[in-house]
């Protein structure tokens, strides 16, 4: 676990607000990822942060493990004045969320924001998806997300909070990922209705194609041509929408599937 050298509950340094909100952002294992982009924007907006990462997943992906990225990002965010705690979290493990939330409470106290940007994503279709892969996708993308939302709500302060879950409209040839994200969308809509009386907003955000290292050059060129603006989205583009949805001005938006994709889906 990597944490800020300032102990939880200590007096804020000179020039730093005494009361800062704290957000939990999942899936922040790589400097190039969407989670890292969201963390940078929230830190710039004055949020303290609890970040999760899981290098076993990265080891199975084309980009591989970037062993120094978590520490480098933590140091970068701390340099802006944010208190930062980074926690490895295995969301395939049914007990992973409980361990994470206990660590978050001990290190950072109460959470006001929850951003779900973690994912299990391995391409396969109807005929070649294995049972193991299907179950892993639903454990990580769906079950763990529900557990995180429920745990966040149980610990939310009196003034409530905001939830943003990154989603996707993938379907064919990406069966377990697309199906598990579709189920996540329904959970988020349910959260907006059920948790609204607690002052909690909940939205699913579809950012469209964002190249964080998973595209080859032909795919990058094809998707760029399909974008009305002629370019792919960036983690910073996604982060701006997340920051708005977590802000006081964005909290009136709730129960929505927000497409902030540069017009890709138009």
Backbone as a ProteinNet text record, in pm:
[ID]
protein_1_A
[PRIMARY]
XXXXXXXXXXXXXXXXXXXXXXXXXXXXXXXXXXXXXXXXXXXXXXXXXXXXXXXXXXXXXXXXXXXXXXXXXXXXXXXXXXXXXXXXXXXXXXXXXXXXXXXXXXXXXXXXXXXXXXXXXXXXXXXXXXXXXXXXXXXXXXXXXXXXXXXXXXXXXXXXXXXXXXXXXXXXXXXXXXXXXXXXXXXXXXXXXXXXXXXXXXXXXXXXXXXXXXXXXXXXXXXXXXXXXXXXXXXXXXXXXXXXXXXXXXXXXXXXXXXXXXXXXX
[TERTIARY]
84.5	0	88.5	55.5	128.8	38.2	84.9	-1.1	76.9	2.5	64.7	133.7	246.2	313.4	236.2	135	54.1	-48.4	-47.9	-140.8	-284.4	-377	-517.8	-560.8	-636.2	-685.4	-590.9	-470	-376.5	-421.4	-369.8	-404.4	-357.2	-435.8	-400.6	-281.3	-188.4	-75.2	-121.6	-32.3	-64.9	-101	-208.2	-251.5	-341.5	-363.4	-449.7	-581.6	-696.3	-824.8	-833	-892.1	-904.2	-999.4	-1101.1	-1199.6	-1189.6	-1139.7	-1128.4	-1210.7	-1276.1	-1350.1	-1254.2	-1298.2	-1216.6	-1295.7	-1230.6	-1291.8	-1211.2	-1281.5	-1220	-1228.9	-1114.6	-1109.3	-1046.5	-1118.1	-1067.2	-999.6	-912.2	-849.7	-746.4	-657.3	-559	-418.8	-390.9	-263	-160.2	-201.8	-109.4	-120.8	-8.7	-7.5	-89.8	-99.9	-171	-320	-368.2	-505.6	-606.9	-734.1	-842.4	-845.9	-825.5	-826.8	-724.9	-605.5	-502.5	-543.8	-606.5	-654.4	-758.9	-849.2	-951.3	-886.2	-790.6	-723.5	-652.9	-586.9	-518.5	-617.4	-730.3	-827.4	-888.6	-922.7	-982.7	-883.8	-758.6	-658	-645.2	-647.5	-639.8	-761.3	-875.6	-998.5	-1008.8	-907.4	-906.6	-952	-962.2	-1001.8	-879.7	-896.1	-803.3	-849.2	-758.6	-786.8	-744.2	-827.6	-790	-794.2	-684.5	-672.4	-654	-710.5	-685.4	-615.8	-542	-474.2	-463.1	-440.1	-425.2	-335	-208.7	-110	-124.8	-191.7	-215	-296.6	-390.9	-468.7	-379.6	-301.7	-213.8	-118.8	-77	17.1	-43.2	-177.4	-245.1	-282.5	-255.4	-294.8	-176.4	-206.6	-98	6.1	-35.4	58.1	148.8	109.5	191.7	195.6	267.7	280.6	380.6	339.3	429	459.5	564.1	581.2	596.1	642.9	665.9	550.7	450.7	348	267.5	232.9	151.7	227	352	430.5	454.1	479.4	501.5	376.5	259	135.2	103.3	125.2	100.6	183.5	311.4	398.5	353	311.7	263.8	141.1	48.6	-73.9	-46.1	40.8	75.9	141.5	214.3	280.3	180	54.8	-49.7	-114.4	-79.4	-138.6	-241.6	-266.6	-366.7	-308.2	-389.7	-355.2	-395.1	-304.3	-326.5	-291.2	-380.5	-355.9	-378.9	-282.1	-295.7	-300.1	-400.6	-426.3	-441.9	-366.3	-392.9	-526.1	-608.3	-742	-775.7	-798.1	-838.5	-990.1	-1057.7	-1203.3	-1264.4	-1183.3	-1235.2	-1263.5	-1191.2	-1209.7	-1333.2	-1431.6	-1552.3	-1524.6	-1411.1	-1377.1	-1291.1	-1256.9	-1167.2	-1221.8	-1351.6	-1411.6	-1410.6	-1441.7	-1440.7	-1302.2	-1198.8	-1062.8	-1027.8	-1067.5	-1039.7	-1108.1	-1236.4	-1309.6	-1258.5	-1214.3	-1155.1	-1026.5	-944.3	-820.5	-849.2	-949.2	-984.1	-1031.8	-1113.3	-1163.4	-1049.6	-955.8	-844.8	-750.4	-727.2	-629.7	-688.7	-814.5	-869.2	-999.2	-1060.8	-1186.1	-1304.8	-1395.6	-1521.1	-1499.9	-1569.5	-1563.9	-1688.1	-1667.5	-1779.1	-1796.2	-1695.9	-1703.6	-1655.7	-1718.6	-1679.9	-1676.9	-1560.8	-1544.8	-1498.2	-1579.7	-1549.6	-1490.5	-1358.3	-1292.7	-1212.3	-1228.6	-1161.5	-1239.1	-1173.5	-1243.5	-1163.1	-1233.7	-1180.9	-1227.9	-1135.2	-1174.6	-1086.7	-1140.3	-1071.1	-1168.1	-1132.7	-1222.5	-1252.1	-1381.2	-1424.5	-1572	-1620.2	-1758	-1843.1	-1959.4	-2054.5	-1992.6	-1917.6	-1870.1	-1737.2	-1657.1	-1524	-1502.1	-1606.4	-1592.5	-1590.9	-1493	-1487.5	-1570.2	-1612.5	-1687.6	-1603.2	-1475	-1386.4	-1381.6	-1367.5	-1361.2	-1493.1	-1603.6	-1735.6	-1754.9	-1723.5	-1743.3	-1649.2	-1526.3	-1433.1	-1481.8	-1532.8	-1583.7	-1698.6	-1789.8	-1904	-1862.3	-1763.3	-1714.8	-1653.5	-1569.6	-1496.1	-1582	-1646.1	-1716.9	-1854	-1917.8	-2056.2	-2067.2	-2028.1	-2044.9	-1965.4	-1837.3	-1754.4	-1803.7	-1853.8	-1906.1	-2029.1	-2118.8	-2234	-2187.1	-2087.8	-2037	-1978.4	-1905.9	-1845.4	-1952.2	-2053.8	-2162.2	-2234.3	-2263.7	-2334.1	-2249.2	-2120.5	-2031.8	-2016.1	-2005.1	-1996.1	-2120.8	-2237.7	-2363.3	-2375.9	-2333.1	-2344	-2255.6	-2147	-2052.3	-2063.5	-2159.6	-2168.6	-2200.9	-2150.9	-2182.2	-2325.9	-2370.6	-2509.6	-2544.1	-2445.7	-2472.5	-2470.7	-2445.9	-2450.3	-2319	-2327.4	-2207.8	-2245.9	-2146.8	-2169.7	-2094.6	-2160.3	-2103.7	-2099.9	-1986.9	-1974.4	-1909.9	-1974.5	-1922.1	-1893.4	-1771.8	-1736.4	-1797.5	-1863.5	-1931.1	-1893.8	-1962.1	-1929.7	-2052.5	-2057.3	-2166.4	-2117.8	-2004.2	-1954.4	-2053.5	-2068.5	-2157.7	-2090	-2102.9	-2052.8	-1901.5	-1856.6	-1715.7	-1646.5	-1723.5	-1671.5	-1776.8	-1826.5	-1944.5	-1934.2	-1834.4	-1837.7	-1818	-1735.2	-1714.2	-1841.6	-1898.6	-2018.1	-2136.7	-2156	-2268.6	-2253.2	-2131.7	-2109.9	-2123.5	-2086	-2104.4	-2252.2	-2325.9	-2469.4	-2539.6	-2498.6	-2555.1	-2516.7	-2394	-2350.5	-2439.5	-2476.2	-2563.1	-2692.1	-2752.1	-2878.1	-2856.9	-2743.4	-2713.6	-2701.5	-2636.4	-2618.4	-2752.7	-2840.3	-2973.2	-3050.2	-3041.3	-3106.2	-3049.9	-2918.4	-2855.8	-2908	-2929.1	-2979.6	-3115.9	-3201.4	-3334.6	-3328.7	-3258.6	-3259.6	-3178.2	-3070.7	-2981.7	-3007.3	-3094.5	-3126.8	-3172	-3255.8	-3296.4	-3180.7	-3065.1	-2946	-2864.6	-2912.7	-2836.8	-2724.4	-2736.6	-2633.8	-2680.9	-2602.3	-2628.7	-2547.8	-2597.4	-2528.6	-2551	-2442.2	-2449.3	-2348.7	-2383.5	-2290.7	-2240.2	-2111.6	-2048.9	-1982.1	-2028.1	-1969	-1878.4	-1746.1	-1653.7	-1621.7	-1678	-1640	-1497.1	-1439.1	-1304.1	-1196.9	-1122.4	-1010.1	-887.5	-785.3	-667.9	-575.8	-574.2	-485.1	-379.1	-358.2	-255.9	-308.4	-438.8	-496.1	-521	-503.5	-529.9	-402.2	-414.8	-304.9	-327.6	-232.1	-239.6	-357.4	-386.8	-503.9	-633.9	-651.2	-773.6	-777.5	-663.7	-657.3	-698.3	-650	-683.4	-831.5	-883.2	-1023.8	-1116.3	-1091.6	-1178	-1164.5	-1045.6	-1027.5	-1109.4	-1115.7	-1195.1	-1343.2	-1388	-1530.1	-1568	-1470.1	-1499.3	-1530.9	-1642.8	-1674.7	-1563.7	-1494.5	-1387.6	-1253.9	-1247.7	-1124.6	-1017.6	-1049.1	-950.4	-1018.2	-938.2	-989.1	-996.9	-1079.4	-1085.5	-959.2	-937.3	-821.4	-870.3	-785.7	-824.4	-864.8	-801.4	-837.3	-979.3	-1020.3	-1158	-1257.8	-1231.4	-1320.2	-1321.3	-1204.4	-1191.5	-1273.5	-1283.7	-1361.9	-1508.1	-1563.3	-1702.9	-1720.7	-1628.4	-1635	-1631.6	-1540.6	-1527.8	-1657.6	-1722.9	-1851.1	-1956.3	-1967	-2069.3	-2046.6	-1921.5	-1891.7	-1905.7	-1913.7	-1918.3	-2058.9	-2072.3	-2205.7	-2296.7	-2240.2	-2320.7	-2369.6	-2295.8	-2332.3	-2419.5	-2443.6	-2514.4	-2663	-2717.4	-2857.4	-2874.5	-2766	-2768.7	-2756.9	-2855.6	-2852.2	-2938.9	-2898.4	-2973.4	-2960.4	-2850.8	-2836.1	-2723.1	-2737.7	-2628.5	-2576.2	-2467.6	-2413.1	-2313.1	-2334.2	-2239.1	-2158.4	-2035.3	-1943.2	-1830.4	-1858.7	-1770.3	-1730	-1740.7	-1700.9	-1790	-1909.8	-2001.9	-1988.3	-1904.6	-1880.3	-2009.1	-2099.1	-2221.9	-2335.9	-2311.5	-2419.8	-2462
-118.4	0	124.1	221.5	346.9	456.4	536.4	641.2	768.5	878.7	1006.2	1004.9	1077.8	1078.8	1153.7	1234	1303	1206.6	1175.3	1077	1122.9	1024.3	1056.1	1129.6	1240	1316.8	1426.2	1434.6	1538.7	1672.5	1780.2	1914	1934.9	2006.8	2031	2124.8	2104.9	2194.4	2335.5	2432	2571.5	2589	2663.2	2689	2583	2474.6	2366.3	2369.4	2356.8	2362.7	2259.9	2300	2209.2	2094.6	2121.2	2019.8	1986.3	1870.2	1824.7	1697.2	1683.8	1561.3	1452.3	1328.3	1213.9	1125.1	1083.4	993.8	865	754.7	626.3	606.8	588	565.5	428.8	337.5	202.8	194.3	95.7	70.8	174	208.5	314.1	253.7	160.9	91.3	140.5	226.7	268.7	418.5	481.7	625.4	662	570.1	599.3	569.7	515.9	470.4	579.6	547.7	641.3	672.2	570.7	594	697.6	690.8	789.1	929.3	938.6	1068.2	1126.6	1041	1086	1131.1	1052.9	1088.3	1223.3	1247.2	1376.5	1492.5	1477.6	1586.4	1609.7	1503.6	1520.3	1582.4	1541.5	1603.2	1751.7	1787.6	1929.5	2006.8	1939.4	2003.4	2005.8	1951.1	1959.8	1835.9	1723	1598.7	1525.7	1461	1358.1	1225.8	1127.4	1010.3	879.8	777.7	638.9	572.2	510.4	449.7	298.9	222.9	79.2	40.5	-71	-126.8	-277.2	-349.9	-495.5	-540.8	-564.6	-591.4	-729.1	-822.1	-952.4	-937.2	-842.2	-815.8	-755.4	-653.8	-590	-690	-790.2	-888.4	-972	-977.6	-1053.9	-968.5	-838.1	-745.2	-709.4	-656.2	-625.9	-529	-436.8	-336.4	-389.9	-499.6	-558	-473	-521.7	-451.6	-337.5	-221.6	-106.6	-89.9	-152.4	-168.8	-39.1	67.2	192.3	291.5	258.6	358.2	402.4	310	347.1	443.4	413.1	502.7	636.8	635.6	762.3	848.6	784.9	861	913.2	830.1	874	997.2	994.3	1108.4	1231.3	1211	1321.9	1388	1306.7	1360.4	1427	1367.4	1427.3	1563.6	1579.3	1707.1	1819.3	1786	1888.4	1926.2	1853.9	1879.7	1778.4	1677.8	1576.2	1470.4	1424.4	1305.9	1184.3	1089.5	977.8	845.6	749.7	613.3	519.8	433.4	335.8	196.2	118.2	-12.2	-117.4	-227.8	-336.3	-401.9	-428.3	-481.6	-588.3	-709.8	-821.8	-831.9	-778.8	-777.2	-909.8	-1002.7	-1136.6	-1209.9	-1174.2	-1231.9	-1170.8	-1249.8	-1194.1	-1108.8	-1131.4	-1053.4	-931.4	-913.9	-805.2	-666.9	-646.8	-516.2	-484.3	-583.7	-559.6	-516.5	-583.3	-545.9	-406.4	-375.5	-242.5	-134.1	-151	-47.1	-29.4	-138	-125.9	-45.1	-70.7	5	151.2	176.3	313.5	390.7	326.3	392.6	424.4	330.4	351	460.9	467.9	562.1	697.9	699.6	823.5	869	787.7	829.3	814.4	910.7	904	938.6	865.4	890	965.6	1065	1138.1	1107.7	1045.4	1013	871.6	806.9	672.4	669.3	637.1	627.1	485.8	411.7	273.6	269.1	264.1	258.1	129.8	34.4	-94.5	-178.6	-277.6	-366.9	-493.3	-601	-720.4	-712.7	-720	-704.5	-791.2	-906.3	-998.6	-1033.8	-1002.3	-1024.1	-1172.4	-1202.1	-1335	-1326.7	-1421.8	-1418.2	-1529.3	-1547.8	-1648.3	-1787.9	-1823.3	-1960.7	-1988.4	-1884.4	-1912.2	-1855.4	-1801.4	-1755.9	-1876.3	-1883.4	-1992.6	-1957.1	-2058.2	-2037.5	-1959.2	-1990.7	-1920.1	-1770.5	-1738.9	-1598.5	-1528	-1592.8	-1533.7	-1500.6	-1595.2	-1573.5	-1468.1	-1462.7	-1360.4	-1220.8	-1204.8	-1074.3	-1027.8	-1118.9	-1078.5	-1056.1	-1130.4	-1108.2	-969.2	-932.1	-805.9	-686.9	-696.9	-581.2	-558.2	-665.6	-655.2	-674.5	-793.4	-819.8	-722.5	-704.6	-616.3	-471.9	-431.4	-294.6	-276.5	-375.3	-370.2	-364.1	-448.1	-447	-310.4	-250.7	-119.8	-12.6	-15	82.7	67.8	-55.7	-79.2	-36.3	-70.6	-33	118.1	183.2	329.2	392.3	340.9	396.9	376.4	261.4	233.6	326.2	376.5	461.4	608.1	642.9	779.5	878.7	1001.1	1103.3	1151.3	1233	1280.1	1357.4	1427.1	1506.8	1423.7	1293.1	1206.2	1201.2	1174.2	1160.8	1133.6	1098.7	1078.1	954.7	879.4	757.8	772.8	740.4	734.8	601	524.5	395.6	400.9	369.6	365.2	241.2	260.3	150.1	145.1	60.1	38.8	-13.4	8	-48.6	-164.9	-224.1	-340.4	-455.7	-527.8	-644.4	-760.2	-765.8	-880	-892.9	-1016.5	-1053.8	-996.8	-943.6	-899.8	-934.9	-1058.8	-1100.7	-1081.7	-1139.4	-1129.9	-987.5	-911	-771.6	-690.4	-698.7	-620.6	-659.1	-789.1	-834	-790.6	-799.7	-761	-610.7	-533.2	-387.9	-351	-426.6	-402.6	-424.9	-529.3	-553.3	-442.1	-393	-280.4	-158.6	-131.8	-16.8	-24.9	-143.3	-160.2	-139	-184.3	-164.2	-16.1	58.9	202.2	275	237.9	299.5	268.2	143	107.3	189.4	210.9	288.9	431.6	489.9	627.6	637.2	538.3	538.8	503.1	397	347.5	434	494.2	571.1	720.9	761.5	903.1	967.3	898.7	958.5	987.3	922.9	951.2	1066.4	1126.4	1233.1	1182.8	1058.1	997.5	995.7	1053	1044.8	929.3	871.9	759.7	764.6	757	760.6	663.8	608.2	528.9	618	614.7	700.8	615.8	632.4	563.6	661.6	642.7	739	711.8	604	568.2	517.4	504.5	447.9	545.3	502.3	578.2	487.7	527	442.5	459	356.9	358.2	249.1	202.1	101.1	-28.9	-38.7	-164.7	-167.9	-56.3	-51.9	-73.4	-148.1	-149.5	-35.7	-11.3	106	101.5	-13.8	-17.1	15.9	-36.7	-7.4	139.5	192.7	333.7	423.1	390.6	471	457.1	334.3	312.1	388.4	379.1	445.4	597.5	645.1	789.6	841.5	764.1	805.3	810.5	726.2	721.6	831.2	898.4	1006.4	1134.5	1200.8	1326	1429.8	1434.6	1532.2	1486.6	1362.6	1314.5	1268.6	1259	1211.3	1124	1039.4	955.3	1034.3	986	1046.4	1018.2	1099.5	1084.2	1065.1	1013.5	1006.7	1142.6	1249.9	1383.7	1421.2	1381.2	1406.9	1339.4	1213.7	1138.8	1202.3	1242.2	1295.9	1421.8	1504	1626.5	1597.8	1497.5	1461	1399.5	1313.9	1255.3	1364	1458.6	1566.5	1645.8	1670.6	1742.1	1661.4	1532.5	1450	1436.4	1449.1	1443.7	1579.2	1685.2	1819.8	1853.1	1953.8	1995.7	2031.2	2093.3	2131.3	2010.3	1898.9	1780.7	1681	1704.8	1605.7	1595.7	1695.6	1687.7	1586.2	1554.1	1448.6	1315	1228.3	1099.9	998.7	874.2	766.9	765.2	820.7	835.7	749.8	707.2	650.8	764.4	825.1	943.7	900.2	944.3	918.5	1045.3	1044.8	1155.9	1101.6	1085.2	1009.9	1087.8	1221.1	1300.8	1282.7	1227.8	1205.9	1072.1	982.5	852	773.2	781.2	701.2	771	890.9	966.9	900.2
0	0	0	-81.8	-86.5	-37.2	54.7	108.4	128.5	143.2	168.4	302.7	319.4	447.5	555.4	516.9	615.8	671.7	803.9	857.6	848.2	833.2	825.3	950.1	931.4	1043.6	1088	1030.2	1068	1015.2	1075	1029.8	887.1	810.2	670.7	663.1	565.8	548.8	516.9	540.3	512.9	366.5	340.8	204.6	147.5	221.2	173.2	250	183.2	252.2	364	478.7	591.9	561.3	479.9	446.5	298.3	269.3	131.2	116.1	2.7	-23.7	-70.7	-52.9	-92.1	-186.9	-294.9	-392.3	-402.3	-417.6	-449.5	-599.8	-664.7	-809.4	-832.2	-894.8	-919	-1055.3	-1069.3	-1198.9	-1237.4	-1143.7	-1169.8	-1161.4	-1251.3	-1247.2	-1345.3	-1440.2	-1546.2	-1569.6	-1594.8	-1620.2	-1742.9	-1840.9	-1965.2	-1956.5	-1845.8	-1837.7	-1809.1	-1830.7	-1801.5	-1651.8	-1568.2	-1424.9	-1381.8	-1440.3	-1407.2	-1451.6	-1569	-1615	-1522.2	-1474.5	-1380	-1249.7	-1200.7	-1075.3	-1087.2	-1198.9	-1217.9	-1212.6	-1279.9	-1282.9	-1144.1	-1074.9	-943.3	-845.2	-852.5	-765.5	-795.1	-923.4	-961.2	-911.7	-898.5	-850.7	-698.8	-629.7	-484.3	-410.6	-479.8	-415.1	-359	-244.2	-199.6	-260.1	-265.2	-347	-282.3	-301	-278.8	-415.9	-456.1	-588.5	-575.1	-669.2	-671.2	-800.7	-792.6	-910	-890	-999.5	-991.2	-1104.3	-1073.2	-1177.1	-1240	-1174.4	-1237.1	-1365	-1364.8	-1485.9	-1593.8	-1557.6	-1655.9	-1719.7	-1643.5	-1696.5	-1808.6	-1816.3	-1921.2	-2041.5	-2032.6	-2137.1	-2229.2	-2349.1	-2443.6	-2388.6	-2299.4	-2248.6	-2138.8	-2073.1	-1968.2	-1841.1	-1742.8	-1614.8	-1627.9	-1579.4	-1569.6	-1420	-1371.1	-1226.4	-1148.5	-1214	-1141.6	-1154.9	-1235.6	-1267.3	-1145.5	-1056.8	-940.9	-851.1	-822.5	-737.7	-805.4	-935.6	-1006.5	-1006.3	-1030.3	-1029.9	-889.8	-787.9	-650.7	-617.9	-653.4	-626.6	-704.3	-828.4	-911	-847.7	-801	-741.4	-606.9	-527.2	-398.9	-417.1	-527.1	-553.4	-576.7	-609.5	-627	-494.7	-386.6	-256.6	-213.7	-297.8	-264.7	-171.4	-78.4	-1.5	-85	-100.4	-192.7	-125	-137	-91.1	-208.7	-238	-346.9	-287.5	-327.2	-267.3	-376.7	-373.7	-468	-433.6	-534.5	-509.4	-612	-563.3	-648.4	-644.2	-746.5	-747.1	-790.5	-835.6	-862.9	-731.7	-626.9	-494.1	-429	-386.7	-326	-202.2	-135.5	-16.8	-49.6	-176.6	-214.5	-182.4	-204	-178.7	-29.4	54.4	198.9	246.8	196.9	237.7	189.9	67.2	13.6	95.3	123.9	194.6	336.9	399.7	532.6	526.1	424	407.9	377.6	292.9	257.7	380.1	462.9	583.1	679.3	693.3	785.9	738.4	607.8	554.8	519.8	475.3	419.1	482.8	565.3	628.9	536.1	541.2	466.8	320	232.9	88.8	44.3	-41.3	-101.6	-249.9	-311.8	-454.3	-481.7	-579.7	-622	-773.7	-829.7	-975	-1006.7	-1080.6	-1115.1	-1255.8	-1263.7	-1394.2	-1411.7	-1319.7	-1335.5	-1437.2	-1491.2	-1585.4	-1608.5	-1631.8	-1695.8	-1839.6	-1936.8	-2076.1	-2165.1	-2203.7	-2293.4	-2405.5	-2528.9	-2641.4	-2662.4	-2681.3	-2724.4	-2759.2	-2837.6	-2884.8	-2826.8	-2888.1	-2842	-2838.5	-2940.6	-2954.8	-2887.1	-2859	-2803.8	-2664.3	-2600.9	-2462.8	-2369.5	-2282.3	-2185.6	-2062.3	-1989.9	-1866.5	-1766.1	-1758	-1665	-1697.5	-1826.5	-1866	-1839.8	-1873.4	-1851	-1703.1	-1616.9	-1474.4	-1419.4	-1470.4	-1423.1	-1461.6	-1584.2	-1626.4	-1536.3	-1507.4	-1424.6	-1279.2	-1232.2	-1095.6	-1083.3	-1178.5	-1169.8	-1211.1	-1326.6	-1382.5	-1320.5	-1275.9	-1228.8	-1077.9	-1029.8	-886.6	-800.3	-832.8	-751.1	-757.7	-872.9	-885.4	-797	-796.7	-704.7	-559.8	-524.5	-387.8	-351.3	-442.6	-417.4	-399.7	-485.1	-474.6	-341	-302.1	-176	-57	-60.1	50.5	59.3	-54	-56.9	4.9	-31.3	19.9	169.9	219.5	363	445	384.4	456	417.4	333.7	281.2	393.2	382.4	481.9	467.2	561.6	561.5	435.3	380	259.7	132.2	142.8	26.5	-48.8	-177.2	-259.3	-403.3	-483.2	-626.3	-674	-762.2	-820.2	-971.8	-1032	-1177.9	-1213.7	-1301.1	-1345.1	-1494.3	-1533.6	-1675	-1738.8	-1852	-1918.6	-2066.1	-2141.4	-2282.4	-2355.2	-2487.5	-2566.6	-2653.3	-2618.3	-2692	-2682.3	-2791.4	-2792.3	-2865.6	-2997.7	-3074.5	-3062.8	-3047.7	-3039.5	-2916.1	-2824.2	-2695	-2590.2	-2599.9	-2525.3	-2374.2	-2306	-2159.8	-2109.6	-2178.6	-2138.3	-2159.6	-2280	-2310.1	-2223.5	-2202.4	-2121.5	-1976.3	-1923.6	-1783.7	-1766.2	-1867.4	-1859.6	-1874.1	-1955.9	-1966.8	-1833.5	-1761.2	-1628.8	-1532.3	-1544.1	-1460.5	-1482	-1606.5	-1634.8	-1553.9	-1548	-1473.9	-1324	-1273	-1131.2	-1099.4	-1188.1	-1165.9	-1168.2	-1261.6	-1266.6	-1138.2	-1092.4	-966.1	-850.7	-850.9	-743.9	-741	-858.9	-863.6	-796	-817.9	-756.1	-607.9	-575.8	-438.5	-343.3	-393.4	-306.4	-314.9	-405.9	-418.1	-287.6	-206.9	-79.2	15.5	-6	74.1	16.7	-91.4	-154.3	-241.7	-290.6	-374.5	-519.1	-607.5	-750.7	-808.6	-918.2	-981	-1130.8	-1206.4	-1352	-1412.2	-1527.7	-1608.1	-1721.1	-1746	-1846.6	-1953.3	-2077.7	-2192.1	-2265.4	-2258.8	-2320.3	-2466.5	-2522.6	-2658.3	-2661.9	-2782	-2792.9	-2743.6	-2645.2	-2591.3	-2596.6	-2666.6	-2682.8	-2562.4	-2478.2	-2362.3	-2374.1	-2496.7	-2520.1	-2576.8	-2598.6	-2645.1	-2794.9	-2863.9	-3007.8	-3087.8	-3200.2	-3296.7	-3396.2	-3482.3	-3569.5	-3667	-3731.9	-3821.1	-3747.9	-3626.7	-3551.3	-3510.6	-3470.4	-3431.9	-3549.4	-3668.8	-3786.3	-3822.2	-3813.9	-3847.4	-3752.5	-3623.6	-3526.9	-3534.9	-3565.8	-3582.5	-3699.4	-3807.6	-3923.5	-3889.4	-3797.1	-3761	-3661.1	-3604	-3510.9	-3587.6	-3558.2	-3628.9	-3620.5	-3508.4	-3491.4	-3543.3	-3593.6	-3655.1	-3558.7	-3429.5	-3333.6	-3229.1	-3165.2	-3057.8	-2927.8	-2837	-2705.2	-2626.2	-2524	-2436.8	-2293.3	-2203.9	-2063.5	-2006.5	-2052.1	-2003.3	-2046.4	-2166.9	-2211.9	-2118.5	-2086.2	-1996.9	-1858.5	-1812.2	-1676.8	-1657.4	-1761.4	-1748.6	-1720.4	-1788.3	-1765.1	-1626.9	-1585.9	-1452.4	-1345.9	-1361.2	-1263	-1251.4	-1364.1	-1359.8	-1285.3	-1314.9	-1251.6	-1100.4	-1056.1	-913.8	-845.6	-923.4	-866.7	-817	-729.7	-686.3	-803.6	-907.7	-1024.3	-1102.3	-1095.8	-1173.1	-1099.6	-972.8	-893.2	-928.8	-998.5	-1040.7	-1153.3	-1221.4	-1322.7	-1250.3	-1265.1	-1195.5	-1269.3	-1263.1	-1327.2	-1478	-1529.9	-1674.6	-1729.6	-1852.8	-1930.8	-2017.2	-1973.9	-2038.5	-2145.2	-2268.6	-2375.6	-2400	-2354.5	-2377.4	-2462.7	-2593.2	-2682.4	-2806.6	-2800.8	-2916.5	-3037.4	-3018.1	-3128.9	-3195.7	-3139.7	-3201.8	-3221.8	-3126.4	-3131.3	-3205.6	-3255.7	-3319.5	-3449.9
[MASK]
++++++++++++++++++++++++++++++++++++++++++++++++++++++++++++++++++++++++++++++++++++++++++++++++++++++++++++++++++++++++++++++++++++++++++++++++++++++++++++++++++++++++++++++++++++++++++++++++++++++++++++++++++++++++++++++++++++++++++++++++++++++++++++++++++++++++++

